[in-house]
Amino acid sequence: MAFIDLFAWIVLVVAALTLVAAFVALGAMPGRIARRRGHPWAQAVAVGSWATLICGFVFWPLILTWAYVDAPARRETKP
């Protein structure tokens, strides 16, 4: 195996590992943000993040926004 072939394999492996690491980081980011901010539906944000990444990435920015937005507090009704 020539040096250039070995170098090409190394570059290919590093590129594949970088893509996997970026996918995992993007999948975990909204859930981590929601948990850190004390979001009431942090687990739903985490599941939504992974589901949207796996199914096409279209709604992932919406889930990221949801991680930053807290649910409005419930109003207490007075009898």
Secondary structure, DSSP 8 states (H G I E B T S, - for coil): --HHHHHHHHHHHHHHHHHHHHHHHHHHHHHHHHHHHT-TTHHHHHHHHHHHHHTTSTTHHHHHHHHH-----------
